[in-house]
Amino acid sequence: MIRRAGIVVACSLLALAACAVQPDEVNLRDSFVAQIAAVDGVTDVVRDGDELTFSGPDGRGGTESWLVRFDSTELRAGPGEGAPLEGHIASSWWQNDELVEPLGTMSGLPTVIQDTGIAQACYALWDADQQSWGWL
């Protein structure tokens, strides 16, 4: 009886480990989209492959139509031993069909979006305990 319980517990732990979320480019992009969708005032979020459209803040108190296109997604080992995995995304953004250019290394996006860690070039760190990306 004890042996059977031990086997059941061991199988359950293996099943849980098999279901663990692994960091990849798909869940990095999904997390990026979720960050945008969570911004106050963002509505009508639609993702179609490498593009995302939504209505959201324009940075001046109004609402605009936005288009975001994923240019690249890359996973990189963090610097140093034991450092978390880094997920980097480069994207192009259009506000009412007008390209929003970064200003050097600074984003030209509304502050309310940048406050979530999202910009034209941004990155997140993989939290293995939470099995999720944390945007910086």
C-alpha positions in Angstrom: 0.0 0.0 0.0 2.8 2.5 0.9 4.7 1.4 -2.2 1.7 2.1 -4.4 1.2 5.6 -2.8 4.9 6.3 -3.5 4.5 5.4 -7.1 1.4 7.6 -7.4 3.2 10.5 -5.9 6.3 10.0 -8.1 4.1 9.8 -11.2 2.2 13.0 -10.2 5.5 14.9 -9.8 6.7 13.7 -13.2 3.5 14.8 -14.8 3.8 18.2 -13.2 7.4 18.6 -14.3 6.3 17.7 -17.9 3.7 20.4 -17.8 6.2 23.1 -16.7 6.2 26.1 -19.0 9.5 26.5 -20.9 10.6 29.9 -22.1 10.4 30.3 -25.8 9.8 33.0 -28.5 6.1 32.1 -28.6 5.4 32.8 -24.9 7.7 35.8 -25.0 5.5 37.4 -27.7 2.4 36.3 -25.9 3.7 38.1 -22.8 4.5 41.2 -24.8 0.9 41.3 -26.1 -0.5 40.7 -22.6 1.6 43.7 -21.3 0.0 45.9 -24.0 -3.5 44.5 -23.4 -3.1 45.3 -19.6 -2.5 49.0 -20.3 -5.3 51.2 -19.0 -7.4 52.4 -22.0 -6.2 49.7 -24.4 -9.2 47.9 -26.1 -9.9 45.8 -29.2 -6.6 43.9 -29.1 -6.3 41.6 -32.1 -3.2 39.6 -32.9 -2.7 38.2 -36.4 0.7 36.4 -36.7 3.4 39.0 -36.4 1.0 41.9 -36.2 -1.1 43.3 -33.4 -3.7 46.0 -33.6 -5.5 47.8 -30.8 -7.1 51.1 -29.7 -5.2 52.8 -27.0 -3.8 55.9 -25.4 -2.1 58.5 -27.7 0.0 60.1 -24.9 -2.0 63.3 -25.0 -5.2 62.2 -23.3 -6.9 60.8 -26.4 -7.2 57.4 -28.1 -5.6 56.3 -31.3 -5.5 53.2 -33.6 -2.2 51.3 -33.2 -0.5 48.7 -35.3 2.6 46.8 -33.9 4.7 44.5 -36.0 7.2 42.1 -34.5 10.5 42.7 -36.3 12.6 40.2 -34.2 12.4 38.0 -31.1 15.5 36.5 -29.5 16.3 34.5 -26.4 19.7 35.2 -24.9 21.5 33.7 -21.9 21.9 36.4 -19.2 25.3 37.6 -18.3 27.1 35.6 -15.6 26.5 32.2 -14.2 22.9 31.7 -12.9 21.6 34.8 -14.6 18.0 34.6 -15.9 17.3 34.1 -19.5 16.7 37.3 -21.4 13.9 37.7 -24.1 14.5 40.5 -26.5 11.8 41.9 -28.8 12.3 44.6 -31.6 9.0 45.9 -33.0 7.7 48.6 -35.3 4.8 50.7 -34.1 2.3 52.8 -36.2 -0.1 55.3 -34.6 -3.0 56.1 -37.0 -0.9 54.7 -39.9 2.1 56.9 -39.0 5.3 55.2 -38.1 6.5 56.1 -34.5 10.2 56.3 -34.7 12.4 55.8 -31.6 14.4 58.8 -30.6 17.9 57.4 -30.5 17.8 54.8 -27.7 14.5 56.3 -26.3 11.1 55.1 -27.3 8.6 57.4 -28.9 5.7 55.6 -27.4 3.3 57.0 -24.8 4.6 56.8 -21.3 1.7 54.7 -20.1 2.8 52.0 -22.5 6.5 52.3 -21.6 5.7 52.1 -17.9 4.8 48.4 -18.6 8.3 47.7 -19.8 7.3 47.8 -23.5 9.0 49.8 -26.2 10.2 49.4 -29.8 13.2 47.6 -28.5 12.7 46.0 -25.1 13.4 42.9 -23.1 12.1 40.7 -20.3 13.7 38.3 -17.9 12.4 34.7 -17.5 11.4 34.0 -13.9 11.7 30.2 -13.6 9.8 30.1 -10.3 6.8 32.0 -11.7 7.3 30.5 -15.2 6.7 33.9 -16.7 8.4 36.8 -18.3 9.0 40.0 -16.3 9.3 43.1 -18.4 11.9 45.8 -17.5 
